Amino acid sequence: MDLKALLSAAWGLQPTKILPVEQGLINHTWLVHTSTADYILQQINTHVFKDPQQLQQQLVALSKKIDSDFLVPLRYIPSKSGLTCVGLDNQFYRLLAAIAPSRTLTRVTVEHTILAAQALKAFHDSLAQLNVHDWKEPIPHFLDVGIRMEHFLLAKETASLSRMQSAKAAVYLLESNWIYLLDWQQFLAIEPKVLIHADPKLSNFLFHPNGKKVRALIDWDTIQLGSPFYDYADMIRSYCSFGEEVSEEDSLFRADVFEALVAAFQVDEAKLFTAACGVILVQALRFLSDYLQNDVYYKVQHEHHNLRRAENQLRLATELKEYWFTTRKRGR
């Protein structure tokens, strides 16, 4: 698709530069520069979001209602015909005002972590003010641990012999942690449900360029009813890791960031540990399932990318448990 032609025809924009944004794993995203303003263009992944128009209608309504003294809300730009979800050749696009000045971080300090935790709590407070009795799940069963486990077992049954062989060690390690997935499933079954972000990973926090303030929490596509512990745990999963490139000799888990999040959230610590293990292992399960199904969900850069992602999450879960049951236990 000629993006310049799309922007001109649908929104009347004349872009001076269009740059791909690589952080997202689901939608295709571009930063659009014009002579007067900057925008974010996204192609909605219809394999993941089956009803993009309903999704967008829900998010536009949310953007008009959400109110926070600390965070900039997303602003969707209507097309010339008044639509915020433009369909073309069976693809769907939306345009947002870029939030400037801002930047995403790839590495964080404890101070960044505390700011992000405060921003998430402010976002939760804003969501709590809304009437959401008719909120539609953007992705069916997104938070359903049992469904995720079933998908993994099915992926094992239908995977090619070569991919099953490559994933043998990861499959074994994941299944040896099955009890933690069952604990997380039971936890979610009894926890109260409120509206949550459901994807508060590091790249979804926009910081001021000086790094001293969070300006926005972006990527609202997964907002849905769930336990706030899911968001707390997903922040632990994202913020407490040194990343995929860390060597085998070095620790992957960041204990200093973990302790900062525990202190910032001020919730039951045993519940937080259950949630953190559960969310990390579910993410490992999702990456591994996608690998066994030949990479139909996540964007990948090479054949074994999803397997490497799964192995990274499994290692993170292992180091979190080691810290929780040894170092942290001895220190209390």
Contacts in CASP RR format, 6 or more apart in sequence:
PFRMAT RR
TARGET T0000
AUTHOR 0000-0000-0000
METHOD contacts of the structure
MODEL  1
MDLKALLSAAWGLQPTKILPVEQGLINHTWLVHTSTADYILQQINTHVFK
DPQQLQQQLVALSKKIDSDFLVPLRYIPSKSGLTCVGLDNQFYRLLAAIA
PSRTLTRVTVEHTILAAQALKAFHDSLAQLNVHDWKEPIPHFLDVGIRME
HFLLAKETASLSRMQSAKAAVYLLESNWIYLLDWQQFLAIEPKVLIHADP
KLSNFLFHPNGKKVRALIDWDTIQLGSPFYDYADMIRSYCSFGEEVSEED
SLFRADVFEALVAAFQVDEAKLFTAACGVILVQALRFLSDYLQNDVYYKV
QHEHHNLRRAENQLRLATELKEYWFTTRKRGR
1 43 0 8 1.000
1 88 0 8 1.000
1 89 0 8 1.000
1 91 0 8 1.000
3 15 0 8 1.000
3 18 0 8 1.000
3 30 0 8 1.000
3 32 0 8 1.000
3 41 0 8 1.000
4 15 0 8 1.000
4 18 0 8 1.000
6 86 0 8 1.000
6 88 0 8 1.000
6 93 0 8 1.000
7 13 0 8 1.000
7 14 0 8 1.000
7 15 0 8 1.000
7 18 0 8 1.000
7 32 0 8 1.000
7 41 0 8 1.000
7 95 0 8 1.000
8 14 0 8 1.000
10 79 0 8 1.000
10 80 0 8 1.000
10 81 0 8 1.000
10 86 0 8 1.000
10 88 0 8 1.000
10 93 0 8 1.000
10 95 0 8 1.000
11 77 0 8 1.000
11 79 0 8 1.000
11 80 0 8 1.000
11 95 0 8 1.000
12 80 0 8 1.000
13 32 0 8 1.000
13 34 0 8 1.000
13 39 0 8 1.000
14 34 0 8 1.000
14 35 0 8 1.000
15 32 0 8 1.000
15 33 0 8 1.000
15 34 0 8 1.000
16 33 0 8 1.000
16 34 0 8 1.000
16 35 0 8 1.000
17 32 0 8 1.000
17 33 0 8 1.000
18 30 0 8 1.000
18 31 0 8 1.000
18 32 0 8 1.000
18 33 0 8 1.000
18 41 0 8 1.000
19 30 0 8 1.000
19 31 0 8 1.000
19 33 0 8 1.000
20 28 0 8 1.000
20 29 0 8 1.000
20 30 0 8 1.000
20 31 0 8 1.000
21 29 0 8 1.000
21 30 0 8 1.000
21 31 0 8 1.000
21 40 0 8 1.000
23 29 0 8 1.000
23 104 0 8 1.000
23 203 0 8 1.000
24 203 0 8 1.000
24 219 0 8 1.000
24 299 0 8 1.000
25 298 0 8 1.000
25 299 0 8 1.000
26 45 0 8 1.000
26 48 0 8 1.000
26 221 0 8 1.000
26 297 0 8 1.000
26 298 0 8 1.000
26 299 0 8 1.000
27 42 0 8 1.000
27 43 0 8 1.000
27 44 0 8 1.000
27 45 0 8 1.000
27 221 0 8 1.000
28 42 0 8 1.000
28 43 0 8 1.000
28 45 0 8 1.000
29 40 0 8 1.000
29 41 0 8 1.000
29 42 0 8 1.000
29 43 0 8 1.000
30 40 0 8 1.000
30 41 0 8 1.000
30 42 0 8 1.000
31 38 0 8 1.000
31 39 0 8 1.000
31 40 0 8 1.000
31 98 0 8 1.000
32 38 0 8 1.000
32 39 0 8 1.000
32 40 0 8 1.000
32 41 0 8 1.000
32 95 0 8 1.000
32 98 0 8 1.000
37 97 0 8 1.000
37 98 0 8 1.000
38 98 0 8 1.000
38 100 0 8 1.000
39 77 0 8 1.000
39 95 0 8 1.000
39 96 0 8 1.000
39 97 0 8 1.000
39 98 0 8 1.000
40 95 0 8 1.000
40 96 0 8 1.000
40 97 0 8 1.000
40 98 0 8 1.000
41 93 0 8 1.000
41 94 0 8 1.000
41 95 0 8 1.000
42 93 0 8 1.000
42 94 0 8 1.000
42 95 0 8 1.000
42 96 0 8 1.000
43 91 0 8 1.000
43 92 0 8 1.000
43 93 0 8 1.000
44 52 0 8 1.000
44 55 0 8 1.000
44 56 0 8 1.000
44 85 0 8 1.000
44 91 0 8 1.000
44 92 0 8 1.000
44 93 0 8 1.000
44 94 0 8 1.000
44 221 0 8 1.000
46 52 0 8 1.000
46 90 0 8 1.000
46 91 0 8 1.000
46 92 0 8 1.000
47 296 0 8 1.000
47 297 0 8 1.000
48 139 0 8 1.000
48 297 0 8 1.000
49 55 0 8 1.000
49 138 0 8 1.000
49 139 0 8 1.000
49 221 0 8 1.000
50 140 0 8 1.000
52 85 0 8 1.000
52 92 0 8 1.000
53 85 0 8 1.000
53 92 0 8 1.000
54 136 0 8 1.000
55 85 0 8 1.000
55 138 0 8 1.000
55 221 0 8 1.000
56 76 0 8 1.000
56 84 0 8 1.000
56 85 0 8 1.000
56 92 0 8 1.000
56 94 0 8 1.000
57 85 0 8 1.000
58 135 0 8 1.000
58 136 0 8 1.000
58 138 0 8 1.000
59 74 0 8 1.000
59 76 0 8 1.000
59 220 0 8 1.000
59 221 0 8 1.000
59 223 0 8 1.000
60 76 0 8 1.000
60 84 0 8 1.000
62 130 0 8 1.000
62 220 0 8 1.000
62 223 0 8 1.000
63 73 0 8 1.000
63 74 0 8 1.000
63 75 0 8 1.000
63 76 0 8 1.000
63 220 0 8 1.000
65 130 0 8 1.000
66 73 0 8 1.000
66 126 0 8 1.000
66 127 0 8 1.000
66 130 0 8 1.000
67 73 0 8 1.000
67 126 0 8 1.000
67 129 0 8 1.000
68 122 0 8 1.000
68 123 0 8 1.000
68 125 0 8 1.000
68 126 0 8 1.000
69 122 0 8 1.000
70 118 0 8 1.000
70 119 0 8 1.000
70 122 0 8 1.000
70 214 0 8 1.000
71 119 0 8 1.000
71 122 0 8 1.000
71 123 0 8 1.000
71 126 0 8 1.000
71 214 0 8 1.000
71 215 0 8 1.000
71 216 0 8 1.000
71 217 0 8 1.000
72 99 0 8 1.000
72 206 0 8 1.000
72 215 0 8 1.000
72 216 0 8 1.000
73 216 0 8 1.000
74 96 0 8 1.000
74 97 0 8 1.000
74 216 0 8 1.000
74 218 0 8 1.000
74 220 0 8 1.000
75 96 0 8 1.000
75 97 0 8 1.000
76 84 0 8 1.000
76 94 0 8 1.000
76 95 0 8 1.000
76 96 0 8 1.000
77 84 0 8 1.000
77 95 0 8 1.000
77 96 0 8 1.000
77 97 0 8 1.000
78 84 0 8 1.000
79 86 0 8 1.000
79 95 0 8 1.000
84 94 0 8 1.000
84 95 0 8 1.000
85 92 0 8 1.000
85 93 0 8 1.000
85 94 0 8 1.000
86 92 0 8 1.000
86 93 0 8 1.000
86 94 0 8 1.000
87 93 0 8 1.000
99 206 0 8 1.000
99 215 0 8 1.000
99 216 0 8 1.000
99 218 0 8 1.000
101 208 0 8 1.000
101 209 0 8 1.000
102 206 0 8 1.000
102 207 0 8 1.000
102 208 0 8 1.000
102 209 0 8 1.000
102 215 0 8 1.000
102 216 0 8 1.000
103 206 0 8 1.000
103 207 0 8 1.000
103 208 0 8 1.000
103 209 0 8 1.000
103 211 0 8 1.000
104 202 0 8 1.000
104 203 0 8 1.000
104 205 0 8 1.000
104 206 0 8 1.000
104 207 0 8 1.000
105 112 0 8 1.000
105 202 0 8 1.000
105 205 0 8 1.000
105 207 0 8 1.000
105 211 0 8 1.000
106 202 0 8 1.000
108 116 0 8 1.000
108 202 0 8 1.000
108 239 0 8 1.000
108 257 0 8 1.000
110 256 0 8 1.000
110 257 0 8 1.000
110 260 0 8 1.000
112 207 0 8 1.000
112 211 0 8 1.000
113 239 0 8 1.000
113 257 0 8 1.000
113 260 0 8 1.000
113 261 0 8 1.000
113 264 0 8 1.000
114 260 0 8 1.000
114 264 0 8 1.000
115 207 0 8 1.000
115 211 0 8 1.000
115 212 0 8 1.000
115 213 0 8 1.000
115 214 0 8 1.000
116 200 0 8 1.000
116 202 0 8 1.000
116 205 0 8 1.000
116 214 0 8 1.000
116 235 0 8 1.000
116 239 0 8 1.000
117 235 0 8 1.000
117 260 0 8 1.000
117 261 0 8 1.000
117 264 0 8 1.000
117 265 0 8 1.000
118 214 0 8 1.000
118 264 0 8 1.000
119 205 0 8 1.000
119 214 0 8 1.000
119 217 0 8 1.000
120 197 0 8 1.000
120 200 0 8 1.000
120 217 0 8 1.000
120 231 0 8 1.000
120 232 0 8 1.000
120 235 0 8 1.000
121 264 0 8 1.000
121 265 0 8 1.000
123 197 0 8 1.000
123 200 0 8 1.000
123 217 0 8 1.000
124 194 0 8 1.000
124 196 0 8 1.000
124 197 0 8 1.000
124 228 0 8 1.000
124 231 0 8 1.000
127 194 0 8 1.000
127 195 0 8 1.000
127 196 0 8 1.000
127 197 0 8 1.000
127 223 0 8 1.000
128 194 0 8 1.000
128 195 0 8 1.000
130 195 0 8 1.000
132 195 0 8 1.000
132 225 0 8 1.000
135 195 0 8 1.000
135 223 0 8 1.000
135 224 0 8 1.000
135 225 0 8 1.000
137 224 0 8 1.000
137 225 0 8 1.000
138 221 0 8 1.000
138 222 0 8 1.000
138 223 0 8 1.000
138 224 0 8 1.000
139 222 0 8 1.000
139 224 0 8 1.000
141 147 0 8 1.000
141 148 0 8 1.000
142 198 0 8 1.000
142 222 0 8 1.000
142 224 0 8 1.000
143 188 0 8 1.000
143 198 0 8 1.000
143 224 0 8 1.000
143 226 0 8 1.000
143 230 0 8 1.000
145 181 0 8 1.000
145 184 0 8 1.000
145 185 0 8 1.000
145 188 0 8 1.000
145 278 0 8 1.000
145 282 0 8 1.000
146 185 0 8 1.000
148 282 0 8 1.000
148 285 0 8 1.000
148 286 0 8 1.000
148 289 0 8 1.000
149 181 0 8 1.000
149 185 0 8 1.000
149 285 0 8 1.000
151 289 0 8 1.000
152 174 0 8 1.000
152 285 0 8 1.000
152 288 0 8 1.000
152 289 0 8 1.000
152 292 0 8 1.000
155 288 0 8 1.000
155 289 0 8 1.000
155 290 0 8 1.000
155 292 0 8 1.000
155 293 0 8 1.000
156 164 0 8 1.000
156 171 0 8 1.000
156 292 0 8 1.000
158 292 0 8 1.000
158 293 0 8 1.000
159 167 0 8 1.000
159 292 0 8 1.000
159 293 0 8 1.000
160 294 0 8 1.000
163 291 0 8 1.000
163 292 0 8 1.000
163 294 0 8 1.000
163 307 0 8 1.000
164 171 0 8 1.000
164 292 0 8 1.000
166 304 0 8 1.000
166 307 0 8 1.000
167 288 0 8 1.000
167 291 0 8 1.000
167 292 0 8 1.000
167 307 0 8 1.000
167 310 0 8 1.000
169 311 0 8 1.000
170 284 0 8 1.000
170 288 0 8 1.000
170 307 0 8 1.000
170 310 0 8 1.000
170 311 0 8 1.000
170 314 0 8 1.000
171 288 0 8 1.000
173 314 0 8 1.000
173 318 0 8 1.000
174 281 0 8 1.000
174 284 0 8 1.000
174 285 0 8 1.000
174 288 0 8 1.000
174 310 0 8 1.000
174 314 0 8 1.000
177 277 0 8 1.000
177 281 0 8 1.000
177 314 0 8 1.000
177 317 0 8 1.000
180 274 0 8 1.000
180 277 0 8 1.000
180 278 0 8 1.000
180 281 0 8 1.000
180 317 0 8 1.000
181 278 0 8 1.000
181 281 0 8 1.000
181 282 0 8 1.000
181 285 0 8 1.000
183 274 0 8 1.000
183 277 0 8 1.000
183 278 0 8 1.000
184 274 0 8 1.000
184 275 0 8 1.000
184 277 0 8 1.000
184 278 0 8 1.000
184 279 0 8 1.000
184 281 0 8 1.000
184 282 0 8 1.000
187 227 0 8 1.000
187 229 0 8 1.000
187 271 0 8 1.000
187 274 0 8 1.000
187 275 0 8 1.000
188 226 0 8 1.000
188 227 0 8 1.000
188 230 0 8 1.000
191 226 0 8 1.000
191 227 0 8 1.000
191 229 0 8 1.000
192 227 0 8 1.000
193 225 0 8 1.000
193 226 0 8 1.000
193 227 0 8 1.000
194 225 0 8 1.000
194 226 0 8 1.000
194 227 0 8 1.000
194 228 0 8 1.000
195 223 0 8 1.000
195 224 0 8 1.000
195 225 0 8 1.000
195 226 0 8 1.000
196 223 0 8 1.000
196 224 0 8 1.000
196 225 0 8 1.000
196 226 0 8 1.000
196 227 0 8 1.000
196 228 0 8 1.000
196 230 0 8 1.000
196 231 0 8 1.000
197 204 0 8 1.000
197 217 0 8 1.000
197 220 0 8 1.000
197 222 0 8 1.000
197 223 0 8 1.000
197 231 0 8 1.000
198 222 0 8 1.000
198 223 0 8 1.000
198 224 0 8 1.000
198 226 0 8 1.000
198 230 0 8 1.000
198 231 0 8 1.000
198 234 0 8 1.000
199 219 0 8 1.000
199 221 0 8 1.000
199 222 0 8 1.000
199 234 0 8 1.000
200 217 0 8 1.000
200 231 0 8 1.000
200 234 0 8 1.000
200 235 0 8 1.000
200 238 0 8 1.000
201 234 0 8 1.000
201 235 0 8 1.000
201 237 0 8 1.000
201 238 0 8 1.000
202 238 0 8 1.000
202 239 0 8 1.000
204 217 0 8 1.000
204 218 0 8 1.000
204 219 0 8 1.000
205 214 0 8 1.000
205 216 0 8 1.000
205 217 0 8 1.000
205 218 0 8 1.000
206 214 0 8 1.000
206 215 0 8 1.000
206 216 0 8 1.000
206 217 0 8 1.000
206 218 0 8 1.000
207 213 0 8 1.000
207 214 0 8 1.000
207 215 0 8 1.000
208 214 0 8 1.000
208 215 0 8 1.000
227 275 0 8 1.000
229 267 0 8 1.000
229 271 0 8 1.000
229 272 0 8 1.000
229 275 0 8 1.000
230 275 0 8 1.000
230 279 0 8 1.000
232 261 0 8 1.000
232 265 0 8 1.000
232 267 0 8 1.000
232 272 0 8 1.000
232 275 0 8 1.000
232 276 0 8 1.000
233 272 0 8 1.000
233 275 0 8 1.000
233 276 0 8 1.000
233 278 0 8 1.000
233 279 0 8 1.000
233 280 0 8 1.000
234 279 0 8 1.000
235 261 0 8 1.000
236 258 0 8 1.000
236 261 0 8 1.000
236 272 0 8 1.000
236 276 0 8 1.000
236 279 0 8 1.000
236 280 0 8 1.000
236 320 0 8 1.000
237 276 0 8 1.000
237 279 0 8 1.000
237 280 0 8 1.000
237 283 0 8 1.000
237 313 0 8 1.000
237 316 0 8 1.000
239 254 0 8 1.000
239 257 0 8 1.000
239 261 0 8 1.000
240 253 0 8 1.000
240 254 0 8 1.000
240 255 0 8 1.000
240 257 0 8 1.000
240 258 0 8 1.000
240 261 0 8 1.000
240 316 0 8 1.000
240 320 0 8 1.000
241 252 0 8 1.000
241 253 0 8 1.000
241 254 0 8 1.000
241 312 0 8 1.000
241 316 0 8 1.000
242 250 0 8 1.000
242 251 0 8 1.000
242 252 0 8 1.000
242 253 0 8 1.000
242 254 0 8 1.000
243 252 0 8 1.000
243 312 0 8 1.000
244 308 0 8 1.000
244 309 0 8 1.000
244 312 0 8 1.000
246 252 0 8 1.000
251 319 0 8 1.000
252 312 0 8 1.000
252 315 0 8 1.000
252 316 0 8 1.000
252 319 0 8 1.000
253 316 0 8 1.000
253 319 0 8 1.000
253 320 0 8 1.000
253 323 0 8 1.000
255 323 0 8 1.000
255 327 0 8 1.000
255 328 0 8 1.000
258 320 0 8 1.000
258 323 0 8 1.000
262 269 0 8 1.000
262 272 0 8 1.000
265 272 0 8 1.000
273 320 0 8 1.000
273 324 0 8 1.000
276 320 0 8 1.000
277 317 0 8 1.000
277 320 0 8 1.000
277 321 0 8 1.000
278 317 0 8 1.000
280 313 0 8 1.000
280 316 0 8 1.000
280 317 0 8 1.000
280 320 0 8 1.000
281 313 0 8 1.000
281 314 0 8 1.000
281 317 0 8 1.000
283 313 0 8 1.000
284 310 0 8 1.000
284 311 0 8 1.000
284 313 0 8 1.000
284 314 0 8 1.000
284 317 0 8 1.000
285 310 0 8 1.000
286 297 0 8 1.000
287 298 0 8 1.000
287 306 0 8 1.000
287 307 0 8 1.000
287 309 0 8 1.000
287 310 0 8 1.000
287 313 0 8 1.000
288 306 0 8 1.000
288 307 0 8 1.000
288 310 0 8 1.000
290 296 0 8 1.000
290 297 0 8 1.000
290 298 0 8 1.000
290 306 0 8 1.000
291 304 0 8 1.000
291 306 0 8 1.000
291 307 0 8 1.000
291 310 0 8 1.000
295 305 0 8 1.000
295 306 0 8 1.000
298 305 0 8 1.000
298 306 0 8 1.000
298 309 0 8 1.000
300 306 0 8 1.000
END
